[in-house]
Amino acid sequence: MIIYPTLELLDGKCVTLRRGELRDPVLWHREPLDVVRGWAREGASWVHVTDLNGLRGDGDNTALLEEIIRSAGVPVQMGGGFRTQRQVETWLDKGAGRIVASTMAAQSPMLLRELAKFYPDQIVMALDVHDGHVVTDGWRERSSFSPASFLEAFEADPLAGIIVTDVGGMIGDGDGALGVITGLAAQTRHSVIARGTVRSVDDVARLRYVPNIAGTMIGQALMSRDVDLAEAIGIAAAPLEPVAPFQ
């Protein structure tokens, strides 16, 4: 299982979001480049960067994102407001390892399919779920899609993976989120990256035993130092212990 240390950028600064609210960010007084380089030194094989300005449609983190890609030392998976083919291709040309698309999947599914075909193993779909429905536009818009039907619609496409977030877990119910993500992971052939379930290294240990979970994103728990990245990577890479069958 791959650990994706996750950096959220707003106006060039490291932040995390309280209860997922773009209006209420927590500011961390750390330099984004130093954070990413530190993660690479601790053994990360990927980093994930979310451009919150791109998600909001304001500001410009372009120069900083370019520098992160050049100097991270590991591949960078990028998310945050990707809605057009030009945006995706521009950042792949700049060296991004993968692009994460969420709203595009709901609003322009044919475009996402075409991009996945042209850039196999570089397009990741994000599936955000709240109260049994797919949500888009930074969790602000509730769609009519069920998570299961959404997964099925993209089952044949050559995606690099699917990031599954249960928004309820991001705003408090971590155990419930694990149940939602476990159920969805069982319904797809794509590798699933879990988001919003890790608050301690014990959560990493639990995720290792969930079938079809290929990775997990960890953001706030790293910034607050509730999770040590090197320890989490070690746990994720350790061989699985035998598990007794359920009777």
Beta strands, then each sheet from edge to edge (+ up, - down):
strand 1: 2-10
strand 2: 13-17
strand 3: 25-28
strand 4: 47-51
strand 5: 76-79
strand 6: 98-101
strand 7: 123-130
strand 8: 133-136
strand 9: 141-142
strand 10: 161-166
strand 11: 192-195
strand 12: 213-218
sheet 1: 3+ 2- 1+ 4+ 5+ 6+ 7+ 8- 9+
sheet 2: 3+ 2- 1+ 12+ 11+ 10+
end
